[in-house]
Amino acid sequence: MQQPKESFFINRLKGAGYALKGALILIKTEASIQVQFSIGLLLIIAGFYFEISTTEWILQIFAIGMVMSIEGLNTAVEEIADFIHPDFHHKIGLIKDIAAGAVFFAAAAASIIGLLIYIPKIF
Ligand SMILES: Nc1ncnc2c1ncn2[C@@H]1O[C@H](COP(=O)(O)OP(=O)(O)OP(=O)(O)O)[C@@H](O)[C@H]1O
């Protein structure tokens, strides 16, 4: 059903508000996100210190965003898993391990990007 134009924009604005709320919850409450957020801040400081190129900035920002996004989705999967089945179950363990595995791929790729950028600048 067609909605009035105004409500479309208001709804999008509300959606952005909920997303920001979720991002703040992750940063305030999730230890893994807090660690990655801190590493991201250190890398941003390192980027200014070593005066990395525009391409390196793009790769670095992409890597930080990718890791934090997938870690956030991993947290959402853990929350759903605990909500639908709070007790121990091998299937819940498998679901959580797979979600954590997705973070591993992102973190491994981001680490390689970081090493490719900074190793030549440090050594
Ligand atoms: N209900 C469960 N049933 C079976 N195995 C579970 C269950 N909950 C957790 N596990 C196992 O313990 C591991 C860690 O689960 P947990 O929910 O503590 O995530 P975590 O990795 O500690 O969370 P975070 O990423 O926030 O640090 C899972 O990957 C899974 O192997």
The ligand as an SDF file (V2000), in Angstrom:
LIG
                    3D

 31 33  0  0  0  0  0  0  0  0999 V2000
   23.6180  -22.7230   24.8130 N   0  0  0  0  0  0  0  0  0  0  0  0
   24.7300  -23.2790   24.3500 C   0  0  0  0  0  0  0  0  0  0  0  0
   24.7540  -24.5550   23.9560 N   0  0  0  0  0  0  0  0  0  0  0  0
   25.9030  -25.1000   23.4790 C   0  0  0  0  0  0  0  0  0  0  0  0
   27.0690  -24.4720   23.3570 N   0  0  0  0  0  0  0  0  0  0  0  0
   27.1030  -23.1830   23.7130 C   0  0  0  0  0  0  0  0  0  0  0  0
   25.9570  -22.5170   24.2470 C   0  0  0  0  0  0  0  0  0  0  0  0
   26.3010  -21.2350   24.5170 N   0  0  0  0  0  0  0  0  0  0  0  0
   27.5810  -21.1210   24.1800 C   0  0  0  0  0  0  0  0  0  0  0  0
   28.0920  -22.2510   23.6790 N   0  0  0  0  0  0  0  0  0  0  0  0
   29.4620  -22.4830   23.2090 C   0  0  0  0  0  0  0  0  0  0  0  0
   30.3030  -21.5320   23.8430 O   0  0  0  0  0  0  0  0  0  0  0  0
   30.8770  -20.6560   22.8640 C   0  0  0  0  0  0  0  0  0  0  0  0
   30.8970  -19.2390   23.4100 C   0  0  0  0  0  0  0  0  0  0  0  0
   29.5700  -18.7890   23.5420 O   0  0  0  0  0  0  0  0  0  0  0  0
   29.2010  -17.3580   24.0960 P   0  0  0  0  0  0  0  0  0  0  0  0
   27.7440  -17.1450   23.9580 O   0  0  0  0  0  0  0  0  0  0  0  0
   29.7510  -17.2080   25.4680 O   0  0  0  0  0  0  0  0  0  0  0  0
   29.9460  -16.4290   23.0820 O   0  0  0  0  0  0  0  0  0  0  0  0
   31.2730  -15.5910   23.2610 P   0  0  0  0  0  0  0  0  0  0  0  0
   32.1380  -15.9500   22.0990 O   0  0  0  0  0  0  0  0  0  0  0  0
   31.8370  -15.7580   24.6500 O   0  0  0  0  0  0  0  0  0  0  0  0
   30.6420  -14.1640   23.1400 O   0  0  0  0  0  0  0  0  0  0  0  0
   31.3640  -12.8360   22.7460 P   0  0  0  0  0  0  0  0  0  0  0  0
   31.6110  -12.9070   21.2520 O   0  0  0  0  0  0  0  0  0  0  0  0
   30.3510  -11.7920   23.1230 O   0  0  0  0  0  0  0  0  0  0  0  0
   32.6360  -12.8020   23.5720 O   0  0  0  0  0  0  0  0  0  0  0  0
   30.0080  -20.8110   21.6080 C   0  0  0  0  0  0  0  0  0  0  0  0
   30.7080  -20.5190   20.4290 O   0  0  0  0  0  0  0  0  0  0  0  0
   29.5980  -22.2640   21.7170 C   0  0  0  0  0  0  0  0  0  0  0  0
   30.6250  -23.0970   21.2070 O   0  0  0  0  0  0  0  0  0  0  0  0
  1  2  1  0
  2  3  1  0
  2  7  2  0
  3  4  2  0
  4  5  1  0
  5  6  2  0
  6  7  1  0
  6 10  1  0
  7  8  1  0
  8  9  2  0
  9 10  1  0
 10 11  1  0
 11 12  1  0
 11 30  1  0
 12 13  1  0
 13 14  1  0
 13 28  1  0
 14 15  1  0
 15 16  1  0
 16 17  2  0
 16 18  1  0
 16 19  1  0
 19 20  1  0
 20 21  2  0
 20 22  1  0
 20 23  1  0
 23 24  1  0
 24 25  2  0
 24 26  1  0
 24 27  1  0
 28 29  1  0
 28 30  1  0
 30 31  1  0
M  END
$$$$
